[in-house]
Amino acid sequence: MVAPGTTPILIGSTFPLSLIRRPVLISPQNIDTFKGLLTSRPIVSFWGHQNTLSAARQLLGVDISPPTERPALELSDALLPMINNNQFTECWVVSPEYTPGYRPNIGEEVPMEQITGWQVLKIQWLAHQAEERR
């Protein structure tokens, strides 16, 4: 059960840039700080790359498995990411860094020795201002 006032963390292995329709701030984050957040807030996962899921679970120390395989994000009327009718003003993207020249085959489980590090990005949706498209 989610404690009142506790905002869930939206997490994925990537984020579709085609769903960014209003200003955002994207900033790299410290992995240890992020791991601390994962222990204090509920998690909503749309993890889409099964080949890195077990490695990410091991890294983060929590189960980030989505309830269904590759759940699709949508946009709310406010142009915010939404999943299961819950909209978010931030999203966390956790992506592996591979050894130079390595690219996993489709569906291949990524061996831990191919992952040299992890990148954590926080995407924050800023206040929406009506702008005319040019």
C-alpha positions as CSV (number, residue, x, y, z in Angstrom):
1,M,0.0,0.0,0.0
2,V,1.3,3.5,-0.9
3,A,1.6,5.8,2.0
4,P,-0.3,9.1,1.6
5,G,1.8,11.7,0.0
6,T,4.3,9.1,-1.3
7,T,4.8,9.6,-5.1
8,P,5.7,6.4,-7.0
9,I,8.9,6.2,-9.0
10,L,8.3,5.6,-12.7
11,I,11.3,3.6,-14.0
12,G,12.3,2.2,-17.4
13,S,15.4,1.2,-19.3
14,T,14.8,3.9,-21.9
15,F,12.1,6.6,-22.6
16,P,10.5,7.2,-26.0
17,L,11.4,10.8,-26.9
18,S,8.4,10.9,-29.1
19,L,6.3,11.2,-25.9
20,I,8.0,14.4,-24.8
21,R,5.5,17.1,-25.8
22,R,6.3,19.8,-23.2
23,P,9.5,21.1,-21.7
24,V,11.6,18.7,-19.7
25,L,14.8,18.8,-17.7
26,I,17.0,15.7,-18.1
27,S,19.8,15.3,-15.6
28,P,22.3,12.5,-14.7
29,Q,21.9,11.2,-11.2
30,N,24.0,9.4,-8.7
31,I,23.2,5.6,-8.7
32,D,23.5,5.3,-4.9
33,T,21.2,8.2,-4.3
34,F,18.7,6.6,-6.6
35,K,19.0,3.3,-4.9
36,G,18.0,5.0,-1.6
37,L,14.9,6.5,-3.2
38,L,13.9,3.0,-4.4
39,T,13.7,1.8,-0.8
40,S,11.4,4.6,0.3
41,R,8.9,4.9,-2.6
42,P,6.7,2.5,-4.5
43,I,7.9,1.6,-8.0
44,V,6.0,1.7,-11.3
45,S,8.1,0.0,-14.0
46,F,7.7,0.0,-17.7
47,W,11.1,-1.8,-18.2
48,G,11.2,-2.8,-21.8
49,H,14.5,-4.6,-22.3
50,Q,14.2,-8.1,-20.8
51,N,17.8,-8.8,-21.6
52,T,19.0,-6.3,-19.0
53,L,16.2,-6.8,-16.4
54,S,18.0,-9.3,-14.2
55,A,21.3,-7.3,-14.2
56,A,19.3,-4.1,-13.3
57,R,17.5,-5.9,-10.5
58,Q,20.8,-7.1,-9.1
59,L,22.3,-3.6,-9.4
60,L,19.4,-1.8,-7.7
61,G,18.6,-4.4,-5.1
62,V,14.9,-4.3,-5.7
63,D,12.5,-6.0,-8.1
64,I,11.8,-3.6,-11.0
65,S,9.9,-6.1,-13.1
66,P,6.9,-4.6,-14.8
67,P,3.5,-6.3,-14.1
68,T,3.3,-7.2,-17.9
69,E,6.0,-7.5,-20.5
70,R,6.9,-4.2,-22.1
71,P,3.9,-2.1,-20.8
72,A,3.2,0.9,-23.0
73,L,3.3,4.5,-21.8
74,E,0.7,6.9,-22.9
75,L,0.3,10.6,-22.6
76,S,-2.3,12.2,-20.3
77,D,-4.4,15.2,-21.3
78,A,-1.7,17.3,-19.6
79,L,0.9,15.8,-21.9
80,L,2.6,13.9,-19.0
81,P,3.6,10.2,-19.1
82,M,0.9,7.9,-18.0
83,I,0.6,4.2,-17.2
84,N,-2.5,2.5,-15.9
85,N,-4.3,5.9,-15.7
86,N,-1.6,7.3,-13.3
87,Q,0.3,10.3,-14.6
88,F,3.9,11.2,-13.6
89,T,5.9,14.4,-13.6
90,E,9.2,12.6,-13.4
91,C,10.7,9.4,-14.9
92,W,13.9,7.6,-14.1
93,V,15.9,5.9,-16.8
94,V,18.5,3.3,-15.9
95,S,20.6,2.2,-18.8
96,P,23.7,-0.1,-19.0
97,E,27.0,1.0,-20.4
98,Y,28.5,-1.8,-22.5
99,T,32.1,-2.7,-23.3
100,P,33.2,-0.9,-26.4
101,G,31.9,-2.5,-29.6
102,Y,29.4,-4.7,-27.8
103,R,25.7,-4.7,-28.8
104,P,23.4,-7.4,-27.5
105,N,21.5,-9.5,-30.0
106,I,17.7,-9.2,-29.9
107,G,16.4,-11.2,-26.9
108,E,20.0,-12.1,-25.7
109,E,20.5,-12.0,-21.9
110,V,23.3,-9.5,-21.4
111,P,26.3,-11.2,-19.6
112,M,27.3,-9.1,-16.6
113,E,30.9,-9.0,-17.9
114,Q,29.6,-7.0,-20.9
115,I,28.2,-4.2,-18.6
116,T,30.9,-1.8,-17.5
117,G,28.6,0.7,-15.7
118,W,25.2,2.2,-15.5
119,Q,23.7,5.6,-16.4
120,V,20.8,7.0,-14.3
121,L,18.9,9.9,-15.8
122,K,16.0,11.8,-14.2
123,I,13.5,13.3,-16.6
124,Q,11.4,16.0,-15.0
125,W,8.4,17.6,-16.8
126,L,8.3,21.3,-16.3
127,A,5.3,23.6,-15.9
128,H,3.4,23.5,-19.1
129,Q,3.1,26.9,-21.0
130,A,0.8,27.1,-24.0
131,E,3.0,27.8,-27.0
132,E,2.1,28.0,-30.6
133,R,4.0,25.6,-32.7
134,R,6.0,27.2,-35.5
